[in-house]
Amino acid sequence: MNIIIRKGEKKDLPGVLALIHELAEFEKAPDAVTNTVALMEEDGFGEKPVFRFHVAELDEKIIGIAVYFVKYSTWKGRGLYLDDIVITEKYRSKGIGKKLFDLYVEEAKKIGAKQLHWQVLDWNVRAIEFYKRLDARIEAEWLDCKIDLK
């Protein structure tokens, strides 16, 4: 398998959104995605980009993504938040996620980030084990808070 791991480009966004929909299916929330390619073009490539991403590509098809953005910690300073890392089901457990994660870590070091952050669902055992192998701390005492704006 000749998989290319690279920085994401505008032309990749339809494939990225397809993987986001695949993730929503996996997380049992297929109707929750409201994002569009047009919104992602503006948010990722507009005047003030708010996210970045890397892709895993095989035969010119996007089979994996890591989507992240700069965050700030009052205690530590600059950090990177990994919003999603997704590998299409057929290619999971082949080391692609690790390659994408490693590139995410490299990006954090380039910008002088002091911390990496992300979330994992408590029932996603494969992902939890993946992160434990990376020596990640999984902190149960912090509760996730959200408000959806309409």
C-alpha positions as CSV (number, residue, x, y, z in Angstrom):
1,M,0.0,0.0,0.0
2,N,1.5,3.3,-1.1
3,I,-0.3,5.7,1.4
4,I,0.7,9.4,1.2
5,I,0.3,11.4,4.4
6,R,0.3,15.1,3.7
7,K,-1.1,18.5,4.5
8,G,-4.7,19.0,3.5
9,E,-5.7,21.1,0.5
10,K,-9.0,22.7,-0.5
11,K,-9.5,20.0,-3.2
12,D,-9.5,17.4,-0.4
13,L,-12.6,18.8,1.4
14,P,-15.2,16.6,-0.3
15,G,-13.3,13.5,0.8
16,V,-12.8,15.0,4.3
17,L,-16.5,15.7,4.6
18,A,-17.3,12.1,3.5
19,L,-15.0,10.8,6.3
20,I,-16.8,13.1,8.8
21,H,-20.1,11.6,7.7
22,E,-18.6,8.1,8.1
23,L,-17.5,9.1,11.6
24,A,-21.0,10.3,12.5
25,E,-22.4,6.9,11.4
26,F,-19.8,5.1,13.6
27,E,-20.7,7.4,16.5
28,K,-24.4,6.6,16.0
29,A,-25.2,10.2,15.1
30,P,-25.7,10.2,11.3
31,D,-27.9,13.3,11.2
32,A,-25.7,15.5,13.5
33,V,-23.4,16.7,10.8
34,T,-24.5,20.1,9.4
35,N,-21.1,21.1,8.0
36,T,-20.7,21.5,4.2
37,V,-17.8,21.7,1.8
38,A,-18.5,25.4,1.3
39,L,-18.4,26.1,5.1
40,M,-15.1,24.2,5.4
41,E,-13.6,26.1,2.4
42,E,-14.4,29.4,4.2
43,D,-13.3,28.1,7.7
44,G,-10.1,26.4,6.5
45,F,-9.0,28.5,3.5
46,G,-10.8,31.9,4.0
47,E,-9.3,35.1,5.2
48,K,-8.9,33.9,8.8
49,P,-8.6,30.0,8.8
50,V,-9.8,28.4,12.0
51,F,-8.7,24.8,11.3
52,R,-6.0,22.8,9.6
53,F,-5.9,19.2,8.6
54,H,-3.7,16.4,7.2
55,V,-4.9,13.6,5.0
56,A,-4.0,10.0,4.3
57,E,-4.4,9.4,0.6
58,L,-4.4,6.1,-1.3
59,D,-4.8,6.0,-5.1
60,E,-5.9,9.7,-5.0
61,K,-8.7,8.9,-2.5
62,I,-8.8,10.4,1.0
63,I,-8.9,7.4,3.4
64,G,-7.9,9.3,6.6
65,I,-7.9,12.7,8.2
66,A,-6.6,14.5,11.2
67,V,-8.4,17.9,11.8
68,Y,-7.0,20.2,14.4
69,F,-6.8,23.9,15.5
70,V,-4.8,26.1,17.8
71,K,-6.2,26.4,21.3
72,Y,-5.0,28.3,24.3
73,S,-4.5,27.2,27.9
74,T,-4.2,29.8,30.7
75,W,-1.9,27.5,32.5
76,K,0.3,26.3,29.7
77,G,-0.1,28.6,26.8
78,R,-0.4,27.6,23.1
79,G,-1.7,24.1,22.3
80,L,-3.2,22.1,19.5
81,Y,-6.7,20.5,19.7
82,L,-7.3,17.4,17.6
83,D,-10.9,17.6,16.7
84,D,-11.1,14.4,14.8
85,I,-8.8,11.7,13.5
86,V,-10.7,9.3,11.2
87,I,-9.6,6.4,9.1
88,T,-12.1,4.8,6.8
89,E,-13.1,1.4,8.3
90,K,-11.4,-0.7,5.6
91,Y,-8.0,0.8,6.4
92,R,-8.1,0.9,10.2
93,S,-5.4,-0.9,12.3
94,K,-2.8,-0.5,9.5
95,G,-0.7,2.3,11.1
96,I,-2.4,5.1,9.2
97,G,-3.8,6.8,12.4
98,K,-0.4,6.7,14.0
99,K,1.2,8.4,11.0
100,L,-1.5,11.1,11.0
101,F,-1.1,11.5,14.8
102,D,2.7,11.8,14.4
103,L,2.3,14.6,11.9
104,Y,-0.1,16.4,14.3
105,V,2.6,16.2,17.0
106,E,5.2,17.5,14.5
107,E,2.9,20.5,13.7
108,A,2.5,21.2,17.4
109,K,6.2,21.3,17.9
110,K,6.6,23.6,14.9
111,I,4.3,26.2,16.4
112,G,5.7,25.9,19.9
113,A,2.7,24.2,21.4
114,K,3.0,23.1,25.0
115,Q,0.0,20.7,25.1
116,L,-2.0,18.4,22.8
117,H,-5.7,17.9,23.5
118,W,-8.5,15.8,22.2
119,Q,-11.5,13.7,23.3
120,V,-12.4,10.1,22.9
121,L,-15.8,8.5,23.5
122,D,-15.8,6.2,26.6
123,W,-17.1,3.3,24.5
124,N,-14.5,3.6,21.7
125,V,-12.1,0.9,23.2
126,R,-9.9,0.7,20.1
127,A,-9.2,4.4,20.1
128,I,-8.7,4.5,23.9
129,E,-6.1,1.7,23.6
130,F,-4.4,3.5,20.7
131,Y,-4.1,6.7,22.8
132,K,-2.8,4.7,25.8
133,R,0.0,3.2,23.6
134,L,1.0,6.8,22.9
135,D,1.3,7.4,26.7
136,A,-1.7,9.8,26.7
137,R,-3.3,10.7,30.0
138,I,-7.1,10.0,29.9
139,E,-8.6,12.3,32.5
140,A,-12.0,11.2,33.8
141,E,-12.4,14.1,36.2
142,W,-13.0,16.7,33.4
143,L,-16.5,16.8,32.1
144,D,-17.2,17.9,28.5
145,C,-19.5,21.0,28.3
146,K,-21.3,22.2,25.1
147,I,-23.9,24.6,24.0
148,D,-25.2,24.4,20.4
149,L,-25.9,27.9,19.0
150,K,-28.6,28.3,16.5
